[in-house]
Amino acid sequence: MPSKKSDLKLYADECFPVPSVTYLRSLGYSITHAFDYNFVQKNDLLHLKKSKQLKRTLITLDRDFIFYEQVSLQNHAGVIIISTGSATSQHINAVCKKVLNNIGNDFMKDALIKVTIDKIIKIKDGQIVYEKRLS
């Protein structure tokens, strides 16, 4: 379980592995997957719109979202891009467990968050506003 009740509500796009969704649910996170809505083979912007409609933070492995830094996330629950160097659920789960406990809705609002195994970067309105090395 998260050390404190997480207020994050996540929407995983189709690039995010279902075993990792199951893992995050087992930790107590509120997470839905694109498959839950039969929302597959949709482009990135449609996933962005879907997550906004659902009022959930989009979580993805799709590094294409990095190029959407200039897309307005105003009134959006935010986007988390996980980059582990390996797309195995084991690596993804380790990064998520390390990072998600420290992220809440207030931190995510209107922001793009890039996460690696050792760093978190928050981007708002195309500018880096927070960067931290993870131990």
WOMO-V881273 format. One line per field, one symbol per residue. psi: psi as a letter, one per 30 degrees, with the letter a starting at -180 (. if undefined). Layout:
psi = ???
This chain:
psi = kkeljkgkjkjklffkkeeeeeeeeffgkjklleffghilhlleeeeeeeeeefhkkkklfjfffefgefkkgkglflkkjkjffkgkeeeeeeeeeeeffgkleeefkglkkkklfgkkkkkkhgkkfkkkkk.
